[in-house]
């Protein structure tokens, strides 16, 4: 089986077919036909294409995914975050919805600390008194939202034993941002003599030194003045085919900008090697190993329905190593015990992005969140070295049963989700067939389900009576 990835943070194209009886695979970055790109080389000039990687295995998709996961770990920046797998609380999803204030944050900070979170990130809205979408770009805290200053909240987060974080969308400026009127036109993407804007935001061009100065000033302020150790770097526009400024073609301007952005990002990590910067991009819309060879963590989705998130979580290891894949867990105040467990199982084999109104949960469900995070801390040393497998194949949103497994030596972790259908399922684990295996329900401890290992068939039988529920099992060869 062939597998590949294009390690580029912009336009790309792949094609697989056969010609005259020979299979061919074509991989690359921008082209004139597909991406409005061309670049004229002067005498003595040179051009370097975007990097790609190709591999081959004897075996199926699980084997290919295992080798690709190992390769991704080799090519990324060495960092503490992918060794420690810290637990992040973020106040956005099914929680504050980009309306933070000191008053709202303090009880959430207390609840996140009690649950065992290690980072606390304030999401969008912290920089504007009211509607903030088309005014972003200066990244100064709102005095109306934080009367005592945002550093007061950052310090409170640290006093609770967590590392503070903030949301940014640094590659854009809102059309009503005062600074957008101060910077020259060449600091922005332009086409046909006009600035490019999408969804009321301009796209900054990171080839320009004034843009780099602006971006560095923002990062330095957040880290040195506010004490931030985590940045959620979002990106919510689509600037199109590129820019005509100082470029042979729109696509060439885009390519040069993308490479300049990566160079800038390298400089940030050189200055602040322990700073964690999440690659978000509107909930995972930019997920590639040009970015992920630098970023230690990647948002996988902003899916608001925890039942659908099971499919995204289960399939994520095909696109990104588990210890880099941030998955939301957001128990709802009006939910129940099984909803809380399902939310936690979604995230426990990846990177936990905890959210939800934890301060409003009743004691029984708060205890389940804490149990889940404690359990995660006990297994994360295996997650960062494990390889994925899919007992039921890749998940579709309509599947009644979903499963994802991680293997680390003799230890296997198997997440099982039920979303309707029959109350039982056979979960095949072929690589354990014929082996003496010890099975236990790792999470939750109050199992409320029936399970059994069949060594002859190599299957884990699971029965869950609730129509929407999830469990996380451990299977160890003894």
Helices and strands as residue ranges (DSSP letters): E 2-7, E 13-19, E 22-28, H 32-35, E 51-56, H 61-75, H 81-84, E 88-90, I 92-96, H 102-115, E 119-122, G 133-135, H 150-159, E 163-168, E 172-174, G 178-181, G 185-187, E 190-191, E 194-195, E 197-198, E 201-203, H 209-220, I 221-225, E 230-233, H 250-271, E 276-279, H 281-284, E 297-299, H 306-315, G 316-318, G 322-324, E 325-329, H 337-347, E 351-354, G 358-360, H 363-383, E 387-389, E 401-408, E 411-419, E 424-428, G 430-432, E 437-443, E 450-454, E 459-463, E 468-477
